[in-house]
Amino acid sequence: MKNSRALMMLAVAVLAGLAAVVFASRWLMQTSSSAVTPIAVAAGDVSLGEPLNASLIRTVNWPTGSVPPGAFSDPKLLEGRVVRTSLGRGEPVIEAKLAPIGTKGGLSAVIGEGNRAITVRVNDVVGVAGFALPGNYVDVIVNTQEPGKADSQQSISKIVLEKILVLAVAQQVNRDDTAPKVVNAVTLEVSPEQAEKLDLARSVGTLSLVLRNQVDKATLPTDGATKVSLLGTPVPASAPVAAPVHPARVHYAARPAPKRDCVGVLSGVLGSVECF
């Protein structure tokens, strides 16, 4: 009697344990499924300006509380979209990293709204020994002659553009590669007004690029450097302008009238004076 009762209690305990396990597993599955959200990530490395397709995108479960703003849950919405920045493997694809809908691939996809791209010819010196890479910022210096001075001694070097973004070097737009590259052309992102200045600057003189810190946003107006300011030679004083000389006026004294002898003549009732 006692054994049967113990066996019954044991069976009830086993059934209760199994039920608890089943309910716990179901609760965990429901909780885990509600705590993650499927989002689209890069299946591999995606280069800047490259259009997306199904082979470049995959879906992964991401913690719901940390889903980045602008993420996509449907990979079909990314078909044909062009990335504005390089993406690494497993990196979420968000709207901020994509060009507007309808943008074609290539360099034009990464040009900011309202800006333009212009290419300037460089060499190993002008291009800062190849350290001016895509994503860096540079200042542009022009060396020319001072306006209104034909003398070659009056050349001047002046910073004409500041904090200009380098879009590409030669045909390379990848911003992940930090190795210096000596190229013969650099493409810069400028506003329309800056494009006009840059085009004029390269036609009136020679250009040089000055690499600057990417977080430095200060602009420092300068007067430019000339040979006089470079060597510290004082500017020669200009000769004083002589006052104009006016011819002296000659004053002539009036000559006294010569003395003359006069006599009175009486003719009838009329009288006159005769001088001789």
Secondary structure, 3 states (H helix, E strand, C coil): CHHHHHHHHHHHHHHHHHHHHHHHHHHHHHHHHHCEEEEEEECCCECCCCECCHHHEEEEEEEHHHCCCCECCCHHHHCCCEECCCECCCCECEHHHECCCCCCCCHHHHCCCCCEEEEEECCCCCCHHHCCCCCCEEEEEEEEECCCCCCHHHEEEEEEEEEEEEEEECCECCCCCCCCCCCCEEEEEECHHHHHHHHHHHHHCEEEEEEECCCCCCCCCCCCEEHHHHHCCCCCCCCCCCCCCCCCCCCCCCCCCCCCCEEEEEECCEEEEEEC
